[in-house]
Amino acid sequence: VLTNLSAHKQLEHALQKSQASWYDIVCNCPIPIGVGTVDGKVLYANDAILQLTGYSMEEMRAVNLRTLYVDAQSRLDVLERLRRNGAVRHHQVQLRRKDGSAYWAKLNILPFCHGGERAVLTTLEDITERLKAEEVWRETQERFHGLLEREKDILYTLDPEGKITFVSPAVEATLGYQPEEVVGSSFLSLIPTELHARASAAFQTAIEKGEVSGETILLDKNKQSHSIEYSVGAIRESGEVKAVQGVARDVTELTEARRQADTLRAAVEQSTDGVVVCDLAGKIVYGNRAFAKMHGYTHDELATMRNADLHTQELREEHERRVRLLKERGSWEGENYHVKKDGTVFPAYLSATMLQDSRGKNVGFVAIIRDITKARRIEKELSTYRAKMVQLEQFASLGTCSAMLSHQLNEPLTVVRLALEYSLETLQSTPCPEAVTEHLGAALRGVSKIGSIAKNFRRFARQGVPRARSELDLNAVADHTVRLFQELARRANTTLRLQGFDSLPPVNLRGDISQLFFVLTENAIQAADGKHSHEVTISGDMRNGHIELRFADDCGGIAPEHQARLFEPFFTTKPPRLGTGLGLPVAQDIVSQDGGDIRVESTPGVGATFVVRLPANGTMRDETA
């Protein structure tokens, strides 16, 4: 019996010790643990649950568990789960702390008997922060997928063998494929065959060196080409390449825009007109090659200058006035004077326009400048030719009037002279006062003098202005004529062409051939309407020992009723201010001085050709005739 009592005490002591150890473990366990009854009475709560809820043990025992639920229905749902399943595992519920703040917890509830009474063991896990993190992660994922859907660039992932494992939705907008249509295929399937070697080399470079970027061509679903800029990088784990990630951007439109920009830049740089861009302060931002050459500066020198530096000191005030007008009106054009690096002043025609940013704010101006020194010289030459033409026309007009006057006076003077001579003969056989015969004799002498004057008029009209023969290079004359009329022809939308003059020999002629070219070329250009494109061709050829010049245009021709009168003095079909009707008579006179001839060939509605024949060696006529 003593032995049994001793064993019983040892067992009881061991049990007490075990209970103390269990209690210490539960009290110090970091997991919130509590024991309560099914109806909500708290029997026990460890330190972790007290710390989580903010209650003391005494306060916790005075609280019914129903009041710790934020939503009363949640408490009923927990009890229903417990009844139906015999336990509650990993159930999320929102509870309330002593201070009223809510938190999310994960419950695990197991029923057991305590002192013959049914109780439940509950463990809690505060999952508030985890849920918040999951929400943040979910929002981040949604934003990421939203960005992927809105992102125009194609994001993709390749495995080490080059197979596509992921591609963003942008692939549909760019190439017409759904992502699932290309996932699993080689990236080379989207690249033209002729570019496979280069693409494979770039992929291998990314694997070996970590990253690579460049441009390539991708084919869309319809096999249309797209210019692509790409950048890829290798992803490594423990030194081993696990994947290759990259981004591809469709730059087809950008490439075309760059091409157009390059074309525009090349056009501006190669333009024969100067182009300059200045900021609002007048500092030169850009000047093309022609602008730099026009002023004798290098591009680097221009970059340090102001637009005003290209004007003489005397014209600075006028320049500033024009800049003010440009800023007020938005554009300005006209003639002014620029100065070169060496101090030479030259005339220029300028067309300037204000530059604005996307908001319509003025940021500078661009100007196109043309050196008109050559144009001024040509204008002066044209004026000289026109003045000479006026002189010739005046001379021709005087000659024509002289011939007409001589012809008209000849008949009445002859009648008067014969009547006076008959009267004197009659009076010699009839008594007559001496004074009468003297007066009639004086009248006869006066009539004879008027006849001599009329003959001189006629001789003047026939002889014209005598000229000495001179050697002429018809090719040089034709080329000079074209250069003189180049600008006038451009304004009339007409192209001037020369043919055959290279093979013509020098000629010795008396007529003013340059004036002949002037008259016939100007007439052809003036026949153009300016609305449609026209062409004037001046050609030269050797035919049967003489030179044939042809001035042909496609400006509509000459009406048949006018052709027979073209060489009549004062006949013209031009408006009063454009023609005197003496140009072609003058041309005919120039040609006739060397025994040549001029005629017209015309097809109404098509064009006209003036054909001039001149001697190649002075043998078309006898020079003494």
C-alpha positions as CSV (number, residue, x, y, z in Angstrom):
1,V,0.0,0.0,0.0
2,L,2.8,2.4,0.9
3,T,4.4,1.6,-2.4
4,N,1.2,2.4,-4.3
5,L,0.8,5.7,-2.4
6,S,4.4,6.7,-3.3
7,A,3.9,5.9,-7.0
8,H,0.6,7.9,-7.0
9,K,2.3,10.9,-5.5
10,Q,5.1,10.7,-8.0
11,L,2.6,10.6,-10.8
12,E,0.6,13.5,-9.4
13,H,3.8,15.5,-9.0
14,A,4.8,14.8,-12.6
15,L,1.3,15.8,-13.8
16,Q,1.5,19.1,-12.0
17,K,4.9,19.7,-13.4
18,S,3.7,18.9,-16.9
19,Q,0.7,21.2,-16.5
20,A,3.0,24.0,-15.3
21,S,5.2,23.5,-18.3
22,W,2.2,23.5,-20.6
23,Y,0.9,26.6,-19.1
24,D,4.3,28.4,-19.4
25,I,4.4,27.3,-23.1
26,V,0.9,28.6,-23.8
27,C,1.4,31.8,-21.9
28,N,4.7,32.6,-23.7
29,C,3.6,31.4,-27.1
30,P,3.8,34.2,-29.7
31,I,0.6,32.8,-31.3
32,P,-2.5,34.3,-29.8
33,I,-4.3,31.5,-28.0
34,G,-7.6,31.6,-26.0
35,V,-10.0,29.2,-24.4
36,G,-13.7,30.0,-24.1
37,T,-17.2,28.5,-24.0
38,V,-19.5,28.1,-27.0
39,D,-21.7,30.8,-25.7
40,G,-18.9,33.3,-25.7
41,K,-17.4,33.3,-22.2
42,V,-13.6,33.7,-22.1
43,L,-11.9,31.2,-19.9
44,Y,-8.3,31.9,-20.7
45,A,-6.2,34.1,-23.0
46,N,-2.5,34.1,-23.3
47,D,-0.2,37.1,-23.4
48,A,-0.1,37.3,-27.2
49,I,-3.9,37.5,-27.5
50,L,-4.0,40.1,-24.7
51,Q,-1.4,42.2,-26.5
52,L,-3.2,41.9,-29.8
53,T,-6.6,43.0,-28.4
54,G,-5.4,45.5,-25.8
55,Y,-7.4,43.8,-22.9
56,S,-6.1,42.6,-19.5
57,M,-7.0,39.1,-18.4
58,E,-9.6,40.4,-16.0
59,E,-11.1,42.6,-18.7
60,M,-11.1,39.8,-21.2
61,R,-13.0,37.5,-18.8
62,A,-15.6,40.1,-18.4
63,V,-16.1,40.4,-22.2
64,N,-18.4,38.2,-24.2
65,L,-16.7,37.1,-27.5
66,R,-19.8,38.2,-29.4
67,T,-18.8,41.9,-28.8
68,L,-15.4,41.3,-30.4
69,Y,-16.8,40.7,-33.8
70,V,-17.2,43.7,-36.1
71,D,-20.1,42.1,-37.8
72,A,-22.5,40.0,-35.6
73,Q,-23.4,37.8,-38.6
74,S,-19.7,36.8,-38.8
75,R,-20.0,35.3,-35.2
76,L,-23.0,33.3,-36.3
77,D,-21.2,32.1,-39.5
78,V,-18.3,30.8,-37.3
79,L,-20.6,28.9,-35.0
80,E,-22.4,27.4,-38.0
81,R,-19.1,26.2,-39.4
82,L,-18.1,24.8,-36.0
83,R,-21.4,22.9,-35.8
84,R,-21.3,21.6,-39.3
85,N,-17.6,20.7,-39.6
86,G,-16.7,20.0,-36.0
87,A,-13.9,22.6,-36.3
88,V,-13.1,25.9,-37.9
89,R,-9.9,26.1,-39.9
90,H,-8.2,29.2,-41.5
91,H,-11.4,31.3,-41.4
92,Q,-10.9,35.0,-42.0
93,V,-13.0,37.4,-39.9
94,Q,-12.8,41.0,-38.9
95,L,-12.5,41.6,-35.1
96,R,-12.4,44.7,-32.9
97,R,-9.8,45.7,-30.3
98,K,-10.5,47.3,-26.9
99,D,-9.9,50.7,-28.5
100,G,-12.5,50.0,-31.1
101,S,-10.0,49.6,-34.0
102,A,-10.7,46.8,-36.4
103,Y,-8.3,44.1,-37.6
104,W,-8.5,41.0,-39.7
105,A,-7.7,37.7,-38.1
106,K,-7.5,34.1,-39.3
107,L,-9.3,31.7,-36.8
108,N,-8.6,28.1,-36.0
109,I,-11.2,26.7,-33.5
110,L,-11.2,23.2,-32.0
111,P,-13.8,22.0,-29.5
112,F,-12.8,20.0,-26.3
113,C,-14.1,19.3,-22.8
114,H,-12.8,21.4,-19.9
115,G,-13.8,20.2,-16.4
116,G,-16.8,18.3,-17.8
117,E,-17.9,21.4,-19.7
118,R,-17.8,21.9,-23.5
119,A,-15.2,24.5,-24.5
120,V,-13.3,25.7,-27.6
121,L,-9.6,26.3,-28.2
122,T,-9.0,29.2,-30.5
123,T,-5.8,30.4,-32.2
124,L,-5.7,33.8,-33.9
125,E,-3.4,35.2,-36.6
126,D,-3.4,38.9,-37.2
127,I,-3.5,39.1,-41.1
128,T,-4.3,42.7,-41.4
129,E,-0.9,43.7,-42.8
130,R,-0.8,40.6,-45.0
131,L,-4.2,41.5,-46.5
132,K,-3.1,45.0,-47.1
133,A,0.1,43.8,-48.8
134,E,-2.1,41.4,-50.9
135,E,-4.3,44.3,-51.9
136,V,-1.4,46.4,-52.8
137,W,0.0,43.5,-54.8
138,R,-3.4,43.0,-56.5
139,E,-3.6,46.7,-57.3
140,T,0.0,46.7,-58.6
141,Q,-0.8,43.7,-60.8
142,E,-3.9,45.4,-62.1
143,R,-1.9,48.6,-62.8
144,F,0.8,46.5,-64.4
145,H,-1.6,44.7,-66.7
146,G,-3.3,48.0,-67.4
147,L,0.0,49.5,-68.4
148,L,0.7,46.5,-70.5
149,E,-2.6,46.9,-72.3
150,R,-2.0,50.6,-72.8
151,E,1.7,50.4,-73.6
152,K,2.4,50.8,-77.3
153,D,5.8,49.2,-77.0
154,I,6.0,45.4,-77.2
155,L,7.4,43.8,-74.0
156,Y,8.5,40.3,-74.5
157,T,10.5,37.4,-72.9
158,L,12.5,34.7,-74.7
159,D,14.0,31.5,-73.3
160,P,17.7,30.8,-73.9
161,E,16.7,29.0,-77.2
162,G,15.0,32.1,-78.6
163,K,11.4,30.9,-78.1
164,I,8.8,33.5,-77.1
165,T,7.5,32.8,-73.5
166,F,5.7,36.1,-73.0
167,V,4.6,39.0,-75.1
168,S,2.5,42.0,-74.2
169,P,-0.9,42.9,-75.7
170,A,0.8,45.7,-77.8
171,V,1.8,43.0,-80.3
172,E,-1.7,43.0,-81.6
173,A,-1.8,46.7,-82.4
174,T,1.6,46.5,-84.0
175,L,1.7,43.2,-85.8
176,G,-1.9,42.0,-85.7
177,Y,-1.2,38.9,-83.6
178,Q,-2.9,37.9,-80.3
179,P,-0.2,37.2,-77.7
180,E,-1.1,33.5,-77.6
181,E,-0.5,33.2,-81.3
182,V,3.2,33.9,-81.0
183,V,4.0,32.5,-77.6
184,G,5.9,29.3,-78.0
185,S,7.3,30.2,-81.5
186,S,10.8,31.4,-82.3
187,F,11.4,35.1,-82.5
188,L,12.9,34.5,-85.9
189,S,9.5,33.6,-87.3
190,L,8.6,37.3,-87.1
191,I,11.8,38.4,-88.9
192,P,12.4,38.3,-92.7
193,T,14.5,35.4,-93.8
194,E,17.3,37.6,-95.1
195,L,17.7,39.2,-91.7
196,H,17.9,35.9,-89.7
197,A,21.7,35.7,-89.5
198,R,21.9,39.3,-88.2
199,A,19.1,38.8,-85.7
200,S,20.6,35.5,-84.4
201,A,24.0,37.2,-83.9
202,A,22.3,40.0,-81.9
203,F,20.5,37.4,-79.8
204,Q,23.8,35.6,-79.1
205,T,25.4,38.9,-78.2
206,A,22.7,39.6,-75.6
207,I,23.3,36.1,-74.0
208,E,27.0,36.5,-74.0
209,K,27.4,40.2,-73.0
210,G,24.1,40.8,-71.2
211,E,22.4,43.4,-73.4
212,V,22.2,44.7,-77.0
213,S,20.0,47.2,-78.9
214,G,19.5,48.1,-82.5
215,E,17.0,48.2,-85.3
216,T,15.4,45.4,-87.4
217,I,12.3,44.5,-89.4
218,L,9.3,42.6,-88.1
219,L,6.6,41.1,-90.3
220,D,3.0,41.5,-89.2
221,K,0.3,39.0,-89.8
222,N,-0.2,40.2,-93.3
223,K,3.5,40.0,-94.0
224,Q,3.9,43.8,-94.1
225,S,7.2,45.1,-92.9
226,H,7.6,47.3,-89.8
227,S,10.7,49.2,-88.8
228,I,11.5,48.3,-85.2
229,E,13.9,49.6,-82.5
230,Y,14.7,47.0,-79.9
231,S,16.6,46.6,-76.7
232,V,17.2,43.2,-75.0
233,G,19.0,42.0,-71.9
234,A,19.8,38.6,-70.4
235,I,18.4,37.5,-67.0
236,R,20.9,35.3,-65.1
237,E,20.6,33.1,-62.0
238,S,23.9,31.8,-60.5
239,G,25.7,32.9,-63.6
240,E,23.3,30.9,-65.9
241,V,21.1,32.7,-68.5
242,K,17.5,31.9,-67.6
243,A,15.7,34.2,-70.0
244,V,16.1,37.2,-72.3
245,Q,13.7,40.2,-71.8
246,G,13.3,43.0,-74.2
247,V,11.2,45.9,-75.5
248,A,10.4,46.6,-79.2
249,R,9.0,49.8,-80.5
250,D,7.4,50.3,-83.9
251,V,9.3,53.2,-85.5
252,T,7.9,52.9,-89.0
253,E,6.3,56.3,-88.9
254,L,9.3,57.8,-87.0
255,T,11.7,56.3,-89.6
256,E,9.6,57.8,-92.4
257,A,9.5,61.1,-90.6
258,R,13.3,61.0,-90.1
259,R,13.7,60.2,-93.8
260,Q,11.5,63.2,-94.8
261,A,13.4,65.3,-92.3
262,D,16.7,64.2,-93.8
263,T,15.4,64.9,-97.3
264,L,14.2,68.4,-96.2
265,R,17.5,69.1,-94.4
266,A,19.4,68.0,-97.5
267,A,17.1,70.1,-99.7
268,V,17.7,73.2,-97.5
269,E,21.4,72.6,-97.3
270,Q,21.7,72.1,-101.0
271,S,19.5,75.0,-102.0
272,T,21.1,77.6,-104.1
273,D,19.2,80.3,-102.1
274,G,20.4,81.2,-98.7
275,V,18.3,80.0,-95.7
276,V,18.9,81.5,-92.2
277,V,17.1,80.9,-88.9
278,C,17.4,83.5,-86.1
279,D,16.0,83.7,-82.6
280,L,14.0,86.7,-81.5
281,A,17.1,88.6,-80.4
282,G,18.4,88.3,-84.0
283,K,21.2,85.7,-83.2
284,I,21.9,83.4,-86.1
285,V,20.8,79.8,-85.1
286,Y,21.4,78.2,-88.5
287,G,22.6,79.2,-91.9
288,N,22.7,76.8,-94.9
289,R,25.7,76.3,-97.2
290,A,24.5,78.8,-99.7
291,F,23.9,81.5,-97.0
292,A,27.4,81.0,-95.6
293,K,29.0,81.1,-99.1
294,M,26.9,84.1,-100.1
295,H,28.4,86.1,-97.2
296,G,31.9,84.5,-97.1
297,Y,31.7,83.1,-93.6
298,T,32.0,79.6,-92.2
299,H,29.2,77.9,-90.3
300,D,31.2,78.3,-87.1
301,E,31.6,82.0,-87.7
302,L,27.9,82.5,-88.4
303,A,27.0,80.7,-85.2
304,T,28.6,83.6,-83.2
305,M,26.9,86.4,-85.2
306,R,23.7,88.4,-85.2
307,N,21.6,89.0,-88.3
308,A,22.3,92.7,-88.0
309,D,26.1,92.0,-88.5
310,L,25.3,91.2,-92.1
311,H,24.2,94.8,-92.9
312,T,26.2,98.0,-93.3
313,Q,26.3,100.5,-90.5
314,E,24.4,103.0,-92.7
315,L,21.5,100.5,-93.2
316,R,21.2,99.2,-89.7
317,E,18.3,101.5,-88.8
318,E,16.4,100.4,-91.9
319,H,17.2,96.8,-91.1
320,E,15.8,97.2,-87.6
321,R,12.6,98.8,-89.0
322,R,12.1,95.8,-91.3
323,V,12.6,93.4,-88.3
324,R,9.9,95.3,-86.4
325,L,7.5,95.0,-89.4
326,L,8.3,91.3,-89.6
327,K,7.3,90.8,-85.9
328,E,4.2,92.9,-86.3
329,R,2.9,91.3,-89.5
330,G,4.4,87.8,-89.3
331,S,6.1,88.1,-92.6
332,W,8.1,90.5,-94.8
333,E,9.6,90.3,-98.2
334,G,11.5,92.8,-100.4
335,E,14.9,93.9,-101.5
336,N,17.7,95.0,-99.2
337,Y,21.5,95.1,-99.1
338,H,23.8,92.7,-97.3
339,V,27.5,92.9,-96.6
340,K,30.1,90.1,-97.1
341,K,32.9,89.3,-94.8
342,D,35.3,91.2,-97.1
343,G,33.1,94.3,-96.9
344,T,31.5,93.9,-100.3
345,V,27.9,95.1,-100.4
346,F,25.5,93.2,-102.6
347,P,21.8,93.5,-103.3
348,A,19.5,90.6,-102.0
349,Y,15.9,89.7,-102.2
350,L,14.6,88.4,-98.9
351,S,11.4,86.6,-97.8
352,A,11.1,86.2,-94.0
353,T,8.5,84.5,-91.8
354,M,8.1,84.3,-88.1
355,L,8.6,80.9,-86.4
356,Q,6.1,79.9,-83.7
357,D,6.1,77.1,-81.1
358,S,3.2,74.7,-80.5
359,R,1.4,77.3,-78.4
360,G,1.6,79.9,-81.2
361,K,4.3,81.9,-79.4
362,N,6.9,83.6,-81.6
363,V,10.4,82.0,-81.0
364,G,12.3,83.4,-84.0
365,F,12.2,83.8,-87.8
366,V,13.4,82.1,-90.9
367,A,14.4,83.9,-94.1
368,I,15.2,82.9,-97.6
369,I,17.7,85.1,-99.3
370,R,18.7,85.4,-102.9
371,D,21.8,87.3,-104.2
372,I,20.3,89.4,-107.0
373,T,23.6,90.9,-108.2
374,K,23.4,88.8,-111.3
375,A,19.7,89.5,-111.8
376,R,20.4,93.3,-111.5
377,R,23.2,93.0,-114.1
378,I,20.8,91.1,-116.4
379,E,18.1,93.7,-115.8
380,K,20.6,96.4,-116.8
381,E,21.5,94.5,-120.0
382,L,17.9,94.0,-120.8
383,S,17.3,97.7,-120.3
384,T,20.2,98.5,-122.6
385,Y,18.8,96.1,-125.2
386,R,15.3,97.6,-124.8
387,A,16.7,101.2,-125.1
388,K,18.5,100.1,-128.2
389,M,15.4,98.5,-129.5
390,V,13.5,101.7,-128.9
391,Q,16.1,103.6,-130.8
392,L,16.0,101.2,-133.7
393,E,12.2,101.3,-133.7
394,Q,12.3,105.1,-133.6
395,F,14.8,105.0,-136.5
396,A,12.6,102.5,-138.4
397,S,9.6,104.7,-137.7
398,L,11.4,107.7,-139.0
399,G,12.5,105.8,-142.1
400,T,9.0,104.6,-142.7
401,C,7.6,108.1,-142.3
402,S,10.3,109.4,-144.6
403,A,9.5,106.9,-147.3
404,M,5.8,107.7,-147.0
405,L,6.4,111.4,-147.1
406,S,8.7,111.1,-150.1
407,H,6.1,109.0,-151.9
408,Q,3.2,111.3,-151.1
409,L,5.1,114.5,-152.1
410,N,6.5,113.2,-155.3
411,E,3.2,113.3,-157.3
412,P,2.0,116.8,-156.5
413,L,5.5,118.2,-156.7
414,T,5.8,116.8,-160.3
415,V,2.5,118.3,-161.3
416,V,3.5,121.8,-159.9
417,R,7.0,121.5,-161.5
418,L,5.5,120.6,-165.0
419,A,2.9,123.4,-164.7
420,L,5.5,126.0,-163.9
421,E,7.8,124.9,-166.7
422,Y,4.9,125.0,-169.2
423,S,3.9,128.5,-168.0
424,L,7.4,129.8,-168.4
425,E,7.7,128.4,-171.9
426,T,4.3,129.9,-172.9
427,L,5.2,133.4,-171.5
428,Q,8.4,133.4,-173.5
429,S,6.3,133.9,-176.7
430,T,3.9,136.3,-175.1
431,P,4.5,139.8,-173.9
432,C,4.7,139.6,-170.1
433,P,6.1,141.8,-167.3
434,E,9.6,140.7,-166.3
435,A,8.6,140.4,-162.6
436,V,6.1,137.6,-163.4
437,T,8.7,135.4,-165.2
438,E,11.1,136.0,-162.3
439,H,8.5,135.0,-159.7
440,L,7.6,131.8,-161.7
441,G,11.3,131.0,-162.1
442,A,11.8,131.3,-158.3
443,A,8.8,129.1,-157.7
444,L,10.2,126.5,-160.1
445,R,13.5,126.5,-158.3
446,G,11.7,126.1,-155.0
447,V,9.8,123.1,-156.3
448,S,13.0,121.5,-157.5
449,K,14.5,122.0,-154.0
450,I,11.5,120.3,-152.4
451,G,11.9,117.4,-154.9
452,S,15.6,117.0,-153.9
453,I,14.6,117.0,-150.2
454,A,12.0,114.2,-150.9
455,K,14.7,112.2,-152.8
456,N,16.9,112.5,-149.7
457,F,14.1,111.2,-147.5
458,R,13.7,108.2,-149.9
459,R,17.4,107.5,-149.9
460,F,17.5,107.8,-146.1
461,A,14.6,105.3,-145.7
462,R,16.4,102.8,-148.0
463,Q,19.9,103.0,-146.6
464,G,19.1,102.7,-142.8
465,V,22.0,102.8,-140.4
466,P,25.2,101.5,-142.1
467,R,27.2,98.9,-140.0
468,A,30.6,97.3,-140.6
469,R,30.9,93.6,-140.8
470,S,32.1,91.8,-137.7
471,E,32.8,88.2,-136.7
472,L,30.2,86.6,-134.5
473,D,30.0,83.5,-132.4
474,L,26.3,82.5,-132.7
475,N,26.6,80.0,-129.9
476,A,27.8,82.8,-127.5
477,V,25.0,85.1,-128.7
478,A,22.3,82.4,-128.2
479,D,23.7,81.5,-124.7
480,H,23.8,85.1,-123.7
481,T,20.2,85.6,-124.9
482,V,19.0,82.6,-122.8
483,R,20.7,83.9,-119.7
484,L,19.2,87.4,-120.2
485,F,15.6,86.0,-120.5
486,Q,15.9,83.2,-118.0
487,E,14.0,85.0,-115.2
488,L,11.4,86.5,-117.5
489,A,10.8,83.0,-119.0
490,R,10.4,81.6,-115.4
491,R,7.8,84.2,-114.6
492,A,5.9,83.2,-117.8
493,N,6.1,79.5,-116.8
494,T,8.2,79.0,-119.9
495,T,11.4,76.9,-120.5
496,L,14.1,78.1,-122.9
497,R,16.2,75.5,-124.8
498,L,19.1,75.8,-127.2
499,Q,19.9,73.2,-129.9
500,G,22.6,72.9,-132.5
501,F,24.7,76.0,-131.9
502,D,27.8,74.1,-130.8
503,S,28.4,73.0,-134.4
504,L,27.9,76.4,-136.1
505,P,31.1,78.2,-137.4
506,P,31.8,81.9,-136.7
507,V,30.2,84.2,-139.2
508,N,30.9,87.7,-140.5
509,L,27.7,89.7,-140.6
510,R,26.7,93.3,-140.8
511,G,23.4,93.1,-139.1
512,D,22.9,93.4,-135.3
513,I,22.3,89.7,-134.7
514,S,22.1,90.0,-130.9
515,Q,19.2,92.4,-131.4
516,L,17.6,89.9,-133.7
517,F,17.8,87.2,-131.0
518,F,16.4,89.7,-128.5
519,V,13.4,90.6,-130.6
520,L,12.4,87.1,-131.6
521,T,13.0,85.5,-128.1
522,E,11.1,88.3,-126.3
523,N,8.2,87.9,-128.7
524,A,8.1,84.1,-128.1
525,I,8.0,84.5,-124.3
526,Q,5.4,87.3,-124.4
527,A,3.2,84.8,-126.4
528,A,3.0,82.5,-123.4
529,D,-0.1,82.9,-121.2
530,G,1.7,82.2,-117.9
531,K,-0.9,79.7,-116.8
532,H,0.4,76.6,-118.5
533,S,3.9,75.3,-119.0
534,H,5.4,76.3,-122.4
535,E,8.7,75.8,-124.2
536,V,10.7,78.0,-126.5
537,T,13.4,76.3,-128.5
538,I,16.1,78.3,-130.3
539,S,18.0,76.1,-132.8
540,G,20.8,76.6,-135.4
541,D,21.8,74.5,-138.3
542,M,23.8,74.6,-141.6
543,R,21.6,74.2,-144.7
544,N,22.8,74.4,-148.3
545,G,25.7,76.7,-147.5
546,H,23.7,79.1,-145.3
547,I,22.8,79.3,-141.6
548,E,19.2,78.6,-140.6
549,L,18.0,79.9,-137.2
550,R,14.7,78.8,-135.8
551,F,12.8,80.4,-132.9
552,A,10.0,77.9,-132.1
553,D,7.3,78.1,-129.4
554,D,4.3,76.1,-128.4
555,C,2.2,79.1,-127.3
556,G,-0.8,78.7,-129.6
557,G,0.4,80.1,-133.0
558,I,-0.6,83.1,-135.0
559,A,-4.0,83.7,-136.5
560,P,-3.9,83.1,-140.4
561,E,-5.4,86.6,-141.0
562,H,-2.5,88.2,-139.2
563,Q,0.4,86.2,-140.7
564,A,0.6,88.2,-143.9
565,R,0.9,91.5,-142.0
566,L,3.5,90.6,-139.4
567,F,6.3,92.5,-141.0
568,E,4.2,95.6,-141.8
569,P,5.4,98.7,-139.8
570,F,3.1,99.5,-136.9
571,F,1.1,96.3,-137.2
572,T,0.8,94.5,-133.8
573,T,-1.5,92.1,-132.0
574,K,-0.1,93.0,-128.6
575,P,-1.6,95.4,-126.1
576,P,-0.6,99.1,-126.7
577,R,1.9,99.1,-123.9
578,L,3.6,95.9,-125.0
579,G,4.1,96.5,-128.7
580,T,4.7,99.2,-131.2
581,G,4.5,97.0,-134.3
582,L,8.1,97.7,-135.3
583,G,9.9,94.8,-133.7
584,L,9.5,92.4,-136.6
585,P,10.2,95.1,-139.2
586,V,13.4,95.9,-137.4
587,A,14.3,92.2,-137.3
588,Q,13.6,91.9,-141.0
589,D,15.8,95.0,-141.6
590,I,18.6,93.4,-139.6
591,V,18.4,90.2,-141.6
592,S,18.2,92.0,-145.0
593,Q,21.4,93.9,-144.3
594,D,23.2,90.7,-145.0
595,G,21.0,89.5,-147.8
596,G,19.1,87.0,-145.5
597,D,15.4,86.5,-145.1
598,I,12.9,85.8,-142.4
599,R,9.6,84.0,-142.5
600,V,7.1,82.6,-140.2
601,E,5.6,79.1,-139.9
602,S,2.5,78.8,-137.7
603,T,-0.1,76.2,-136.7
604,P,-3.0,77.9,-135.0
605,G,-3.6,76.4,-131.6
606,V,-0.1,74.8,-131.5
607,G,2.7,77.3,-132.0
608,A,4.8,79.5,-134.3
609,T,8.3,79.3,-135.6
610,F,10.3,82.2,-137.0
611,V,12.8,81.0,-139.5
612,V,15.9,83.2,-140.3
613,R,18.3,82.4,-143.1
614,L,21.7,84.1,-143.0
615,P,24.8,83.7,-145.2
616,A,27.5,81.5,-143.8
617,N,30.2,83.2,-146.0
618,G,28.6,86.4,-147.3
619,T,27.5,84.9,-150.6
620,M,23.7,84.9,-150.3
621,R,23.7,88.2,-152.3
622,D,26.1,90.5,-154.1
623,E,27.5,92.8,-151.4
624,T,27.7,95.7,-154.0
625,A,24.0,95.5,-154.9
